[in-house]
Amino acid sequence: MLKPSLDWLLVFVPATVVLHSSQPDSHLATFACACVAILPLAGWLGTATEHLAERTGEGIGGLLNATFGNAAELIIALAALQKGLFSVVKASLTGSIIGNILLVLGASFLAGGMKYQTQRFSAHGARSQATMLTLAMIALIVPAAYHYLGGLNLAKHEADLSFEISIVLLVTYALSLVFSLRTHKQLFSGTAEPEDHGNHGPKWSLSRSIGTLAVATALIAWMSEILVGSVEHAAHQLGMTSVFVGVIVVAIIGNAAEHSTAIMVARKNRMDLALGIAVGSSIQIALFVAPVLVVVSRWIAPRTMDLVFTPAEVVGMALSVVITAQIASDGESNWFEGAQLLAVYLIMALLFYFLPEAAH
């Protein structure tokens, strides 16, 4: 009964555009309107992902959801790069990585665990993804260590170091796709028996699923861009720092659709798909989106972007990867493990909330 009423909320999509254009100073109203507009679009994204996964398998379904979700983020980051806003781009990357593996995965474990005592997924697939996350963290820690330990004389080599590390990451990510989608795809195909989906009507065709995913993603990207512009002003009015806004607030809003999809499929006991969306999205941000931004910045930005993140960002990402790898490596989840991941996310949020602006 609720689904038809959610579709009525689509009227907030044009309403958000009109409000943003006609009353650019009404930040709080625009923020609220855009939030409501994203809800039915997130529902579309989730439904399309489910139908897609039924036809392509959990691994490809999760990858496509993460890719479409991160496409919007990549577009927004490219726009920020052209303006030379490197700290904003890095903060959004940090927020996406931390948010996906702590908030999204934690909420999925909690939501699914409230319905099922224990949920299972491929332990081999989870360990492989945890290793990829660890590799990504090594690649992000090394440039920061070089920067903070090497001294000023080595600063001129940072851009070259980051560029070459980015090439290594892109090649490794391409190899990981071959591994997970071709040579060892059985490790990511799913182990638990999902709920019966018979009450969802006829299966969508592949073209309809991908088309809906593309349209919903494009509209969410549009709404997210408007919403991010509004929330920054609103947050600053409430006394929040730009670090907190970039790492926590913008990341939560920008990934709202992925959050809802992962939680929705977890409630249906499709944990391999939920894991593919949450962890797969973080891997894609670290091993594909960040390196692509570094490479592309050589041509579109005032200077080349590097991979030197602040100590707080590096510590936040590294500790998030450690706890996620620890929890997910056994191939089982429950509600308490979800609560533990959410607790770590709250600790990270507090760190960035109290971190002074100058520390960034």
N, C-alpha and C positions, 0 to 999 in steps of 0.2 A: 504493500500500500504506500510505502514511503518513496519508492523509486520514481513514480510519475511526478510526485511533488518536488523531488530533487531536480528534475528536468525543467520545472518552472523557474528554478533559480538561474537558468541561463539568461534571463532578462537582465541580470546584473552585469553580464559581459559588456553589452553596449552602454549600459548605465555607467559603468566604470570609465569607459572611454570618454563619454560625454562629460562626466564630472571632472575627469582629469584635464580635459581641454578647456572647459568653460570656467572652472573654479580651481586653478592651480594651487591656490593657497589653502584649500580645505584638505589638509593632509590626513587628518583623522577620519574624515568621512570617506575619502578615496581609499584609505587603507582598509576600512571595514567593508566597503563595497567590493573591493578586489578579493578580499578573503572569501566572501560569500560566492563570488563568481567562480573561484577555483574549485569549490566543492563539487558541483555537477561534472565539471571537466575531469576532476580526479576520479570520479565514478566511471566515466567513459574510459579513461586510461586503464583502470583496473579491470573492467569487463573485457576490453580489447586484449589485454595481456593474458587473461585467463583463457580466452578462446584461442589465442595464438599459441600458448603453451600446450594446449590440447592437441594441436596439429603439428607443432615442431619439437615438442619435448621441453622439459623444465629448463634445461641449460640454455637453449637458444631463446626461449621465452623470457627468461630473466635477463639475458644479455641485451635483447632488443629493448626491453623496458628501461634498463639502465642507460642504454645508448640514447634513446629518445629523451629520457629525463635529463641526461647530461648535455644534450645538444643545446638546450635552452641556456644552460649555464655557460657553455662554451661561447655562444653568441654574445651574451652579456659581458663575459670576460674580455672578448676581443674588442668590444666597444670601449671598455675601460683601459685596455692596453694602448689603444690609439691616443688616448688622452694622457698616457704616462702614469696612470694610477696603479703602480706596481704593488703598493702595500694593500690596496683594496682587493686586487686580484688574488694575492697570496692569502689574505684573510678569508676570502670566500672559498678558496681551495682547502684551507685548513678546516674551515667549518663544515664543508661537505664531507671530507674524509672522516672527521670525528663524529659528525651527525649521523652518517649512514651506519657506521659500525657500532656505535653506542646507542643512539636514540632510536633509529629505525629497527635495528636488529633487536635491541632490548625491548622495544614496544611489541615487536612481533613475537618474541619468546613469551612475553607476559600475556599478551592477548590470546595466543594459541594455548598457553599453559593453563589459562583459566578454564578452558574447555576440555583439554586433554591432559591427563596426569603427566605423561611423558610423550614427547614427539621425537621422531627419528628422521635423520637425513643422512646422506652419504658421508661417512667419516673421512674416506679417502679424498673426496671432493673438497670437504671443509679444510682438511689439512693442506691440500694443494693451494687453496685460496689464502689460508693463513701464511703460508710460505711466501706467496706473491706479495702480500701486505708487508711482511718483514723485509723482503727485498726492496720494496718501495721506500720503506722507512730508512734503510741503509743509504739509499740514493739521495734522500732528503737530509739526512744527518751529516753526510760527508761534506757537502758544500758549506753548511753552517759551521762545522768544525774547522774547515779550512779558513773561513772568514774570521772566526773569533780567536783562533789559535795561531794563525799564520802571520798576523801583523799587517800593517798598511802597505808594505812593499809588495805583497802578493795580491793586492786588491785588483790589479789590472788583469790578472789571469782568471778572475772569478767567472766572467762571462763565458770564456772559452771552456772552462771546466764544466759549467752548467750545461752548455750546448752539447758537449761530448757525452756527458752523463745522460742527457735527454735522448740522444740517438740510441744509446744502449737500452734505455727504458722502452723506447718505441719498438725496437727489434724484439726485446723480451716479451712485450705485450702481444706482438704478432704471433710469436711462438706459443704463447699461452692459449691463444685462440685456436691454433692448430691442435694443441694438446687436448683442450676441453671440448672442442666441437667435432674433432675428427678422429685422432688416434686413440684417445682415451675417453670418448664421450660417455661410455657406460658408467663412469665414476660420477657423472653429473646428471644422470637421467632420472634420479629419484628413487627412494627406497620405501617410504611410507605409503600406505594406501590412502589416497585422498577421499574426501567426501563424495557422495554421489551428486553429480551435477545435472541430474535429469530435470530438475525444476527450473532450469535456466533457458528453456526453449531450444530451438534448433541451433546447431553449431554455426558460427559465422564462417564464411569463406575466408581464405588466407588474405585475399585482396581487401575484403571489408575490414578485417582485423587490423592489417597494417595501415590502411587508409584512416581508420578511426584513431589509431595510435598517433599517426602523423598530425592529423587535424587537431586533436586534443592537446598534443604537445605544443604545437604552434600557438594555440590560444592561451595555454598556460604560460608559455614564455612571454607573451604579450602582457598578460595580467600580472605576471611576476615582476616584469620590468617596471610597470606602473606602481605596483605595490612596494617594491624595494625603494623606489624614489620617494614614496610617501613615508615609509616606515623610518627611514633615516632621519627625516626632519622631526617626525613624531617622537622618535626615541631620544633625540638630542634635547627636545623640549622637556622630556622626563628625566634628563640628567644622565643618560647612558653614553659611554664613550664610543668612538667610532670602531675601536677594536672589538668591543662586545657586540656591536651592531653587525659588523662584518662576519665575525666568527660564529656567532650564535643566532641572532635574530634573522639576518638575511638567509643564512643556511637553512634554518627551519622552514621559512616561507618558500624559498626557492625549490626545496625538495618536498614540498607538501604532497604532491601527487604520488611520488615514490613511497612516501611514508604510508599513505592510505592503502596503496596497492599491496605492499608487503604485509601490512597488518591484516588486510582482508584475506589474502591467500593463506596466511598462517592460521587464521580462524577456521579454514577449510582443510587443515592438516596437510598443506602442500609446502612443507618446510624447505625442500630443495629449491623451490621457486622463490620463496621468501629470502632464503640465504643468497640466491643468485642476484636478487634485486639489491639487497642491502650491502653485502660484502662486495659483490661484483661491481657495484657503482663506485665504491671507494677505490677499488683496484683500478678501475677505468680512469678515475680522476687523477690518481697518483702516477699511473704508468702510461696514460695516453693524453689526457687533457693538459696536465701541467707541462709535459715535454713539448706538446704541439704549440702551446703558448710561448715557450722559450724559443722554439725554432722560428715561429711566425713573427715574433717581436723584432727579429732582425730586419724585417722589411716594413712593418706597419707602426712600430713604436718609436718614440724619440731616441731610445737606446735599447740595447738588448736586455731582456729580462733575465735575471739569474734565479737560481734555486736556493738562495740564502734566506731561509725563514728565521724569524726571531726565536730566541731561546724558549719563550713560552709556547710558541707554536710547535716547535720541534718536540718539546717535552710532552705536550698535550697529545700530539699524534702518536709518538712512540709508546706512551703508556696505554693509549687506547688500543693499539695493535696488540700489545702484550696481553691485556685482559681478554680481548676478543679471541685471540688464538687459544688461550687457556680454556675458555668456556666452550668454544665450538669444535675443538679437535676430537672430542669423543663421539660425535655423531648423534648426540641426544641433547634435548633441551627441556626445560620446565619453567614454570612461572617465576621461580626464585632467581634463576639465572638471568631472566629478563630484568628483574628488579635490581640485580647487581650491576648490570650494564647501565641501566638508567641512573643508578646511584653515582657511578663514575662520571656519567655525562653531567650530572648536576654539579659534581665537584669541579669539573672542567669549566662549566658555565660560571661558577663562583670565581674561579681563578681569573677568567677574562673580564668578569664584571668589576672586580676590585683592582685589576691591573691598570695603573695610571697610563694616560695617553702617551706620556714621554717614553714609556718602556717599550713602545712599539717602534 
